[in-house]
Protein backbone atom coordinates (compact mmCIF):
# COMPACT_ATOMS: atom_id res chain seq x y z
CA UNK A 1 0.00 0.00 0.00
CA UNK A 2 1.46 3.32 -1.07
CA UNK A 3 0.93 6.82 0.11
CA UNK A 4 -0.92 9.36 -2.02
CA UNK A 5 -0.20 13.06 -1.95
CA UNK A 6 -2.74 15.68 -3.03
CA UNK A 7 -1.14 19.06 -3.54
CA UNK A 8 -3.53 21.99 -3.31
CA UNK A 9 -3.67 25.70 -2.61
CA UNK A 10 -5.44 27.43 0.25
CA UNK A 11 -5.40 31.03 1.46
CA UNK A 12 -4.28 30.01 4.98
CA UNK A 13 -3.64 27.11 7.34
CA UNK A 14 -7.12 27.22 8.88
CA UNK A 15 -8.71 26.69 5.48
CA UNK A 16 -6.22 23.96 4.59
CA UNK A 17 -6.97 22.19 7.87
CA UNK A 18 -10.64 21.87 6.88
CA UNK A 19 -9.88 19.65 3.90
CA UNK A 20 -12.72 17.12 3.69
CA UNK A 21 -10.82 13.97 4.55
CA UNK A 22 -13.85 11.72 4.66
CA UNK A 23 -14.03 11.80 0.88
CA UNK A 24 -12.17 9.50 -1.44
CA UNK A 25 -9.16 11.15 -3.11
CA UNK A 26 -10.82 11.29 -6.53
CA UNK A 27 -13.81 13.10 -5.03
CA UNK A 28 -11.79 15.98 -3.64
CA UNK A 29 -12.38 19.30 -5.30
CA UNK A 30 -13.63 22.79 -4.67
CA UNK A 31 -11.91 26.11 -4.46
CA UNK A 32 -9.73 25.44 -1.42
CA UNK A 33 -8.47 22.25 -2.99
CA UNK A 34 -7.81 24.16 -6.17
CA UNK A 35 -9.67 22.55 -9.00
CA UNK A 36 -6.19 22.43 -10.46
CA UNK A 37 -4.74 20.50 -7.52
CA UNK A 38 -2.33 17.69 -8.25
CA UNK A 39 -2.17 14.06 -7.19
CA UNK A 40 1.30 12.57 -6.93
CA UNK A 41 3.28 9.70 -5.46
CA UNK A 42 6.19 12.12 -4.91
CA UNK A 43 6.67 13.19 -1.30
CA UNK A 44 6.36 16.93 -0.54
CA UNK A 45 9.84 16.86 1.03
CA UNK A 46 11.21 15.54 -2.25
CA UNK A 47 9.40 18.17 -4.30
CA UNK A 48 10.75 20.91 -2.03
CA UNK A 49 14.28 19.56 -2.35
CA UNK A 50 13.95 19.12 -6.12
CA UNK A 51 12.96 22.75 -6.69
CA UNK A 52 15.27 24.36 -4.15
CA UNK A 53 18.32 22.27 -5.06
CA UNK A 54 17.87 22.40 -8.83
CA UNK A 55 16.63 25.97 -9.29
CA UNK A 56 17.76 27.92 -6.25
CA UNK A 57 21.05 26.07 -5.83
CA UNK A 58 20.42 25.41 -2.15
CA UNK A 59 22.38 22.43 -0.76
CA UNK A 60 20.17 19.46 0.07
CA UNK A 61 20.87 19.73 3.81
CA UNK A 62 19.66 23.38 3.86
CA UNK A 63 16.19 22.73 2.42
CA UNK A 64 13.67 24.07 4.98
CA UNK A 65 11.31 21.64 6.73
CA UNK A 66 7.62 21.41 5.99
CA UNK A 67 5.11 22.86 8.46
CA UNK A 68 2.61 20.38 9.89
CA UNK A 69 -0.91 21.85 9.77
CA UNK A 70 -2.94 18.81 10.87
CA UNK A 71 -1.90 15.37 12.08
CA UNK A 72 -4.75 12.89 12.28
CA UNK A 73 -4.58 9.06 12.56
CA UNK A 74 -5.89 8.78 8.98
CA UNK A 75 -4.22 11.74 7.26
CA UNK A 76 -1.94 14.74 7.58
CA UNK A 77 -1.88 18.19 5.98
CA UNK A 78 1.47 19.91 5.57
CA UNK A 79 2.36 23.37 4.30
CA UNK A 80 5.22 23.65 1.86
CA UNK A 81 7.57 26.63 2.13
CA UNK A 82 6.49 29.39 -0.27
CA UNK A 83 10.04 29.31 -1.58
CA UNK A 84 9.19 25.98 -3.20
CA UNK A 85 6.69 27.35 -5.73
CA UNK A 86 7.72 30.99 -6.15
CA UNK A 87 11.00 30.35 -8.03
CA UNK A 88 9.16 28.32 -10.65
CA UNK A 89 7.06 31.20 -11.93
CA UNK A 90 9.89 33.26 -13.34
CA UNK A 91 12.04 30.65 -15.05
CA UNK A 92 12.15 29.53 -18.66
CA UNK A 93 12.74 26.27 -20.50
CA UNK A 94 16.51 26.31 -20.08
CA UNK A 95 16.28 26.71 -16.32
CA UNK A 96 13.71 23.92 -16.00
CA UNK A 97 15.94 21.64 -18.07
CA UNK A 98 19.01 22.57 -16.05
CA UNK A 99 17.16 22.01 -12.76
CA UNK A 100 15.99 18.58 -13.95
CA UNK A 101 19.54 17.63 -14.89
CA UNK A 102 20.94 18.92 -11.59
CA UNK A 103 18.37 16.98 -9.54
CA UNK A 104 18.98 13.80 -11.56
CA UNK A 105 22.65 13.94 -10.55
CA UNK A 106 22.21 14.73 -6.82
CA UNK A 107 23.49 11.70 -4.87
CA UNK A 108 21.52 10.09 -2.05
CA UNK A 109 18.20 11.74 -2.77
CA UNK A 110 14.75 10.23 -2.93
CA UNK A 111 12.36 10.54 -5.81
CA UNK A 112 12.69 10.19 -9.55
CA UNK A 113 16.20 10.07 -10.95
CA UNK A 114 15.40 10.21 -14.65
CA UNK A 115 16.05 13.76 -15.89
CA UNK A 116 13.11 13.73 -18.33
CA UNK A 117 10.67 12.63 -15.60
CA UNK A 118 12.01 15.37 -13.32
CA UNK A 119 11.61 17.85 -16.20
CA UNK A 120 7.93 16.83 -16.59
CA UNK A 121 7.34 17.12 -12.84
CA UNK A 122 8.88 20.59 -12.72
CA UNK A 123 6.62 21.70 -15.57
CA UNK A 124 3.56 20.41 -13.67
CA UNK A 125 4.78 22.33 -10.64
CA UNK A 126 5.37 25.42 -12.74
CA UNK A 127 1.70 25.36 -13.82
CA UNK A 128 0.65 24.72 -10.21
CA UNK A 129 2.77 27.67 -9.07
CA UNK A 130 1.02 30.01 -11.52
CA UNK A 131 -2.43 28.82 -10.38
CA UNK A 132 -1.52 29.31 -6.71
CA UNK A 133 -0.15 32.78 -7.38
CA UNK A 134 -3.22 33.86 -9.34
CA UNK A 135 -5.52 32.64 -6.56
CA UNK A 136 -3.36 34.21 -3.82
CA UNK A 137 -2.94 30.77 -2.24
CA UNK A 138 -0.13 29.01 -0.44
CA UNK A 139 0.97 25.44 -1.23
CA UNK A 140 -0.30 22.58 0.94
CA UNK A 141 -0.27 18.81 0.69
CA UNK A 142 -2.81 16.30 1.96
CA UNK A 143 -1.17 12.97 2.76
CA UNK A 144 -3.04 9.73 3.36
CA UNK A 145 -2.31 6.02 3.01
N, C-alpha and C positions, 0 to 999 in steps of 0.2 A: 504494500500500500504506500503510495507516494503522497507527497504534500502538494497542495495546489495553492498558488498565490494569485490573488486578484488585486491588481494595482488600480487605484482609483484616486480621484481628486476630491477634496472637501475643503470648505473655507476655513475650518478650524478643527481642533481635536475633539470637541464636544460633538460636533456633527459626525465626524468619522467614527466615534465610539458608538453611535446609534445605528451602525450598519446592521441590516436585518439578517442576523445569522441563522435564523430558523429556516431560511429558504435554501433551496439547492443552488449550487454555484451558477448554473445556467439560467436561473430565474432572477439573479441579481440585476438591478438596473436602477433607473431613476437619476435625478440630477446629482445627488451627492456621490453616487457611485460612478458618475460620469458615463453617460451612455457610451462614451469612447474608452471606457476602462479596458484593461488588458488582463487576460489570464496568462499565466506562465508557470513553468516548472523551475524557473530560475529564481533562486533565493534573493530577497531584497538586499542582503549584505553583498552578494556577488554583483548585483546590478550597480550598487553604489561604488564598489571597488572598480568595476569595469569602466565606468564613466570617469571617476576621479583619477584613476591611474593612467588611463589611455588619453584623456583629453586635457585634464588639468596638470598632469605630470606629478601628482602627489604619490609619494611612496606608499606601498600597500599597507605598511604598519601605521600610517598616519591618517587612514580613512576614518572619518568620524563614525561613532556608533549610531545605531538607529534608536529612536525614542519609542518606548513601549506606551501605547495609548490604552489598550485594554488587554488583560490576560484572563482568559476564561478557560475552563477545562476543555471546551470543544473548539476554541478558536483564539486567535490573537489579532490585534490590529496594531501595526507599527507605523510610525511616521518616518519617512526618509528625509535626510537633510535636504534643504532646498538646493544646496550646492550640487545635488545629483542631477537635477533636471535643468537648472538654469544654463549651464554651459552648453547644452545641446542646441539651444535655440539659435545661437549666433554663428554656428560653424557650418562650413560647406562640405562638399563631397570629399575633398582631399583630406580634411581633418577627420572625418568619419572613418575613411579608409585607413589613415595612419593610426587612429585610436584602436581600430579592430586588429591591426597588425601588432601594435604594442601589446594589447591584452593577450593575444594569442601566444606571445613569447614570454609572458611573465611566469616565472617558475613557481611551483607550489601554490597555485591558486585553484579555487573551485570553479565550476561552470564550464561553458563550452570553450574548447580550445581551437576549433576551426575558425580561421580568420573570416571566412565568408559568412559563417553563422553569426559571429560576433557583429559583423558589419550589418546584417539584417536586423539583429536585435537593437543595435544602436539607432538604426533608422526608425524602428517602431517606437523607441523611446523618444526620438526627436519629435515625431508626430504627437506623442503623448505630452511632451513638454510644451508644445505650442497650445494644445487644448487646455492644459492646466493654466497656462499663463493667461489665455483669453478669458477663462472663467474666473480668474483671480483665486484659484485653488492651490493647495499645497499637496504634495504627493504622499499617499498612504498606501498600505498594503494589508489586505485581509489574508490571514494564513489559517488554513484548516486542513486536517488530515483527510 
